[in-house]
Amino acid sequence: MLTGFLLWIEFGTYYIISGNNLIIRSGPMKYTIEIDSITSITRKTDVLASPALSIKRLLIKHKKSYTGIYISPLDEDKFIESINPDFRLENSSSGQTIIK
């Protein structure tokens, strides 16, 4: 049973941009974030539990969450461009941050 659950997460993790929403799916968990509410996207390397299958991740912060959510799209640059091509990149001590 545990194996089935882990396989569900492994093969059932994906991210969809639909209209003004970013839909994050990871096994039984589903999150919907309004793209207009995204305040920043930061490149991170982290092992915290999240709907991300890699330690190379993007931390998406938005107006409805204090902590944000980690994801790991295959092509980070293309993903960020599809969220908002006008986001700009800033370097900081915590990594590269893409902001509006």
C-alpha positions as CSV (number, residue, x, y, z in Angstrom):
1,M,0.0,0.0,0.0
2,L,2.8,2.4,0.8
3,T,4.5,1.6,-2.5
4,G,1.3,2.5,-4.3
5,F,1.1,5.8,-2.5
6,L,4.7,6.7,-3.3
7,L,4.2,5.7,-6.9
8,W,1.0,7.9,-7.0
9,I,3.1,10.9,-5.8
10,E,6.0,10.1,-8.2
11,F,3.9,9.8,-11.3
12,G,1.0,12.0,-10.2
13,T,3.0,15.2,-9.6
14,Y,2.5,17.9,-12.3
15,Y,1.9,21.6,-12.7
16,I,-0.7,23.2,-15.1
17,I,-1.2,26.8,-16.0
18,S,-4.9,27.2,-16.8
19,G,-6.1,30.8,-17.5
20,N,-5.1,32.8,-14.5
21,N,-4.4,29.8,-12.3
22,L,-1.4,27.7,-11.5
23,I,-2.6,24.2,-10.6
24,I,-0.2,22.0,-8.6
25,R,-1.0,18.3,-8.2
26,S,1.0,15.8,-6.3
27,G,-0.8,12.5,-5.6
28,P,-3.8,13.3,-3.4
29,M,-2.8,16.9,-2.9
30,K,-4.0,19.7,-5.1
31,Y,-3.2,23.4,-4.8
32,T,-4.5,26.3,-7.0
33,I,-2.7,29.6,-7.0
34,E,-4.0,32.6,-8.8
35,I,-1.1,33.8,-11.0
36,D,-1.9,37.5,-10.2
37,S,-1.3,36.7,-6.5
38,I,2.3,35.5,-7.1
39,T,4.7,37.9,-5.5
40,S,8.0,36.2,-6.1
41,I,9.6,33.0,-7.4
42,T,13.0,32.0,-5.9
43,R,15.4,29.3,-7.2
44,K,16.2,27.1,-4.2
45,T,18.0,23.8,-3.3
46,D,16.0,22.3,-0.5
47,V,14.9,18.9,0.8
48,L,11.7,20.0,2.6
49,A,8.6,17.9,1.9
50,S,6.6,19.5,-0.9
51,P,5.0,18.7,-4.3
52,A,8.5,18.8,-5.9
53,L,10.4,15.7,-7.0
54,S,13.8,17.3,-7.1
55,I,15.9,19.2,-4.7
56,K,16.4,21.9,-7.4
57,R,13.2,23.8,-6.8
58,L,11.3,27.0,-7.2
59,L,9.8,28.6,-4.2
60,I,6.6,30.4,-5.2
61,K,5.3,33.0,-2.8
62,H,1.9,34.4,-3.2
63,K,-0.5,36.7,-1.3
64,K,-2.5,33.8,0.3
65,S,0.4,32.0,1.9
66,Y,3.0,33.1,4.3
67,T,5.5,30.3,3.5
68,G,4.9,29.7,-0.2
69,I,5.1,26.4,-2.0
70,Y,8.0,24.5,-3.6
71,I,7.7,23.0,-7.0
72,S,10.3,21.5,-9.5
73,P,9.3,21.9,-13.1
74,L,11.6,20.2,-15.6
75,D,12.4,23.5,-17.4
76,E,12.4,26.3,-14.8
77,D,13.0,29.1,-17.3
78,K,10.2,28.1,-19.6
79,F,7.9,27.6,-16.6
80,I,8.7,31.1,-15.3
81,E,8.2,32.6,-18.7
82,S,4.8,31.0,-19.0
83,I,3.8,32.3,-15.6
84,N,4.7,35.9,-16.5
85,P,7.3,37.0,-19.1
86,D,7.6,40.3,-17.4
87,F,9.1,38.9,-14.2
88,R,12.7,40.1,-13.6
89,L,15.6,38.3,-12.0
90,E,17.4,39.6,-8.9
91,N,20.4,38.0,-7.2
92,S,20.4,37.9,-3.4
93,S,22.2,36.1,-0.7
94,S,19.4,33.5,-0.6
95,G,19.6,32.8,-4.3
96,Q,18.1,34.1,-7.5
97,T,14.7,35.7,-7.1
98,I,12.3,36.4,-9.9
99,I,9.8,39.2,-8.9
100,K,7.1,41.3,-10.6
